[in-house]
Amino acid sequence: MTESTDRPDVRGGGGESPRAANAFDFGRGDERAGAAASLSTVADTVRRILRADTASIASFSVADRTVTWLATSGFRNVEAEGGIVNPLRGEFAERAAQASEDETIIEVRGVAGDLPTSEFPLHSAEGVRDLALVRLRARGENLGVLAVGFREHHRFTAEERQQLEGLAEMASLALDNARLLDTLGAAKRVWEQTFDAIPDGIIVHDDRMRVVRCNMAAAETMGLHPSDVAGMSCAEAFARIFGERAAAYHMRPGTARTTSSFELQAEDGRRYLVSVAPVSSLADGVWGLESEDVQTRSDSAKDARAEKDTTTEAGKDTDANSESRSQTAELGLHTSESDTQTSESGARHTTAHAAQAWSVITWSDITTLAEVQEQLARSRRLATIGQLAAGVAHEINNPLAAITTCAEATLRDLLDTPQTAALAAERQWDYYLEEIVRQALRCKQITRGLLDLSRQKRARREPVELNRLVGQAAQVFEQRARERGVSVESRLDPSVGEVATDEAMVRQILDNLLSNALDAAREGGRVSVATALEGERVRVEVEDDGPGIPPETLSRVFDPFFTTKDPGRGAGLGLAISLTFAEAMGGTLTAESKPDAGSRFRLWLPRRTPERQ
């Protein structure tokens, strides 16, 4: 027996918010509403059967030392949906929370007033004097408690105790279902968050090639929200992501959906690795789809429940035992409803298995990876050529020097006297000898390029005013460009400042890029040079408005000896050497081009501190 004279705040002694975190969150949306409604129905039923003033259901958290009131009935100062958290303390609350089967029902009575405020702040605020606590157990665990209260003194009869134990079993089942539903809802939320957190795009489509679900990465690629993508055709989604050509090829009607992986290039030039994995079977309700047959079953079930509700309400005015049977029948509706939902679930399961052509499509952006692989392949090719060049360059230079010397000496002797000079002019011997010298010098230039390509030259790291260097290179280049009517534009970013790099290498790269741009520019065209600062890198860009480079050629422009120029105008080593120098400086050289849209070459250099001398 305990006594209490003060009325507490329903928040309890700990000062917690009455809407603190709930031990049973019940998932979201309809799931939460359904679980809360079931517990509220149980609490209302218990109160009416036992003619009590209040009835409530709570769960325990022994670890957090809290008790959460999930459903209440008959309370004047508390909202019906519950969710109020109080500290777990006091003799009776501790006994109720213990996992003991010896004491099924615990009676708490107030002698000189209401219940003790420290143990039962929620019920004391309602003026409850006598309280019965019944443990709610399921699967061998103590889940919570069913509390039945009276505002006047009340002693429970044997029949009431028997009824209370029976109702407690139903409440235990409802609370256990709510707990399982909460676990399922939490797992679903984890799955959804994981699905949306994956950086690769994911699309799930049905047998009609309609998008059923996509993750956030896929939707953002299309500039939409995932809910806006649902129902879209796969062909339209592919067209938004990869372009019309890719959609027309890979999403054409009749294409078999087998496990496969393929690489494709989008219209914006980026490259993706796409994987298709058919879904062999689908669990019930995975994507929340319903066929018309399932919807019909659901509507029929709702009509049946409404009819049973009317039948149950007609028997509310009978005696206590009659009311008990009536309310028990009302609780039985949940079992019937569960059976109906099971039937619906089976129908959905059958419908899901009927979908034979569902697939999951994923894609990863491998543009950077592909560029790195291409650079690695180029480096290997350059290393092979370098080994060859190192072995033969010196041996070739010696005969070339002899050929050049002899040709020049012969030409000098032919031009020494008027008679031989006239004979040489008549027979074009002077032209032939001059051509021998020119081609020999060209061969020496090629071998020198090979040696430059093969040498592992270490780049210097000294402060360089990059804008000054680029401006000087453009100024020297303008004279040659003016002769062809080509204009030169410079856009230098003043924020670039000093860059620790090798000035000679940068200058040679610029000379090669500008020379190629002039050769590619149209008559009266334009060549632009620009610098920009991007994070921890500096970009030097050379662009022309020429005919552009075809895609099949663009992938080979950095290969040694590959050139699109006319014979005699280039050896195909300029870009290969430039790439070697760029990588030696810790940067890289990239090329972008489209037919009839010009070309753009970019030199990327890291912003680093100068080397110590």
Phi, psi and omega in degrees: 000134179228161179230152176204140182245344182260155177254121184272168169286142182295348178292336181091170184295336183281350179077016180290153175292139180295347176247044179288178183302130185274141178292330175241107185276342176062027177069224183218157170062230184298326180297314180296315181296320180294316179294316180295322180294322179297314179294321179295321178296320178298315181297317178297319181295315179299316182297319182287321181296315183271001181052040180273166177278324180221153172213141183207155180234134182225156173245154182252147167233096182295325181295318180270354181058050180225157172235129183246120180273109188273329182213140180225152178216133179087004180274141183266333187248010185230139176293149190291334186283352175075207183095018182268133183249128176234157176294145176269103182203161180099161185298311187288321178295321179295319180295321180293328182279346181288143180276068182241141178256001182286322186244098185283313183243129179247121180261133179238126183235141173263128186273302185259004182183212182279187179294161179298130185293327184290329183267325186229066181296326182292316183280327178297323179294340179265000180079019180288132181256316181242142187218139174245128180249125180240125179294142176251112185239146176202139179057031179078009181245151175269103187276323185181210185212145171256120184248124178244123186237153177230140179277347172244161181299136183213133174250131183281129176280169179297322179294320179293322179294322178295315177299319182296321178294320178294317178294328179295327177296318177295319178296323178298318179297316180296319180291323178294320176298321178296321179294316179296322178295322178294319178298317178296318179296321178295318178296322179295317180295321178298317180297315181296318180293322177295317179302316181282338182278345180295126184288339178280150178286140179225131176228136173246127180238157182265190183290345177264012180062036175253139180291123177269321180201151173216159179272177186295323181297318179295318181294319180295327176299326179270357182073029183230173173266149181308324179294333178282339182277330181302131182093347179287147177290149179297327179297318179293319179298317179298319180296322179292326186271311189250345181112163184295320183296317179295321179293318181296327183277311188273338183249022180292148182300143177088356180291126181292135180262082177252164179297123184201163174220139179208158179253138177221158179247124181285170181295336179276004177094349181282152185247142185226148171255115185253135178235139178239127180228111178296146177265115185284327180207152182236132177286166184300126171069023184300315183250009176071029181265147176226133173279170179296326179295318179295320180296321178297317177300319181296317179297319179297320179296319179297321179296320179295320179293321180296320179294320180292324178300318181295318180296320182293318183295336183290341184255024187282341188263017179276182179288181189298316181293321178296319179296324179298316179295320181296315182290327176296321176297322179297319177295328179296341177300326180296324176293317177297318179296322178298319178297319179297318179296325177296320177298316178298319180299318179297321178296317179295323180297318178297317179298320181296319180292337178289340179281100187270348189240028176286145180214157173249125180247125178235154177212148179234140177280112183248022182301309181296318179298318180296321178295320178295319179296320178294320177297320178296318179295320178296319180298321178294318179296319179295324179295320178296315179294323179298319177297320178294316183295320182297330183279332188245342187302312181295321180294325179285324183297325181296310176297324179297321178296320179293319179297315181297316182296315181294319180295318179294320179294319179296317179296321179295319180292323180295326182270006185286324180240154181298324183295311180292327179295318180293319179296320179295320179293321181294319181269001181061029177294325180297323179294316181297318180293320178296322179293323176299317179295315182298314182290327177293318177295325177295319177297321178295324178295321179295315180295326176295321177296321177297320178295319176299323182290326185275335182288133174276071185286132180273127181285141174282158178230087182235152181299127180228128172284097189297320180297321178296317181296315180294320179298319179296316180297319179293322180295317178296324183287334184301324181298315178293321182293325182296326180296335179257006181074022179262129179270151181240126179246140179237131175231097186255125181279116182294342181283353181295312177066211181276145177229133178278104183203186180262109185297320182295318179295316179299318180297319180293321177298316179298318179299318179294315182293318180292321178297317178295321180296320178295319179295328183273337185296148178286163176297123184075019183275206187217142172233130181241144178235133184216153172234152179202153178255124179231096181064238180262017179232155176245138182244129172246123189238132176237124187228143176232167180250033182284194184287353180083178183239128178298151181304322182290340178268328185301325182289352184244003188295337181265003178285138177299141178070006176267125180211149176255004181281164178295154179304136179091350183261354179184148181264353181078025180248347186301307181290326178297316178293320179299317178296320178299316178295318180299316179291328177295331179273006179085011180243207178203172179230126182238158181229137175229135181196148173225146179304133179065017180232013178079181181227153179223121176250136183235127173261120180255127180233138178283149174271109183229166178279149179296154177287148176283134181278000000 
